[in-house]
């Protein structure tokens, strides 16, 4: 997307900073309750196009992911996803004041982080993987607050004024953000020195991505995470930060931890690692489906055999059948061709 002009950039920036100043003048929990009530009310009005577009696309994705759900449940979670998106922004603004070394125990429950702590305290390289579920920004912020050195890959925003402001929030406790401009050298450097490298790994990777099961359908995922893990013998930690209730309070934990010895005997280690961390993200989503960004076009790209109207290739079927958690029912589901959601 092209960078906006100077007037547009400053207008967007000043508007956002004004909203931020207004919101942070009030208590975070009160802002979360208020923003939730307003967003739900807007979802029920006939005219706001942004809400209708979000809820409509989210509902379509939810129907495909949970075909046994009644329409009322689909609508409820689709609206909840939009509420969560608004609250996510509110949380980002309040995070620097609410989460620091003296206050974090009142905001973050880390009881489910046990095994991950041992991995992070070791000298071996670690790849941290999460998705657009819960508060992925808070996950990295919290780990930095605990004293862990973390570098994470993030896409730069089109408005550099807003990007620089948000970058300051992201890096306030010591985390470092890697952009696409210097990604390769910095990512390899982190792993070579035994550091922790973070990814948000649930976006569509295009027609050339590796297609793995996600919510009962094949979805395109990036190969780079698995290839880095294999090259540097890194442990892959699949973590989350999920909200508790309507307060600024989160449970931090892991859905899965993938060790090098677990993929080395697999027929296709790259496919196994990619499929397994994608499965871990699915597990996070199923715990709190209304905290996922369902408006993403996660299934936009389709594998070549679907685009060409051909049967599933033997190589792909073999990789799927080799996954330890693959069942006959799931195999039947992922074999069904689907039209992408535009």
Protein Blocks (a to p, Z undefined) as FASTA:
>chain_A
ZZddfklmmmmmmmmmmmmmmmmmpcfklmmmmmmmmmmmmmmpmklmklmmmmmmmmmm
mmmmmmmbcfklmmmmmmmmmmmmmmmmmmmmmmmmmpcfklmmmmmccklmmmmmmmmm
mmbdcddddddehjlklmmmmmmmnopacdddddddfblmlmmmmmmmmmmnopacddfk
lmmmmmmmmmmnopacdddfkbcebjklccddeehiacdddfklmmmmmmnopacddddd
ddehjbdcdddddfbdcdfklmmmpfblmlmmmmmmmmmmmmmmmmmmmlccfkbcfklp
ccfklmnopacdfklmmmmmmpmkbcfklmmmmmpccdddZZ
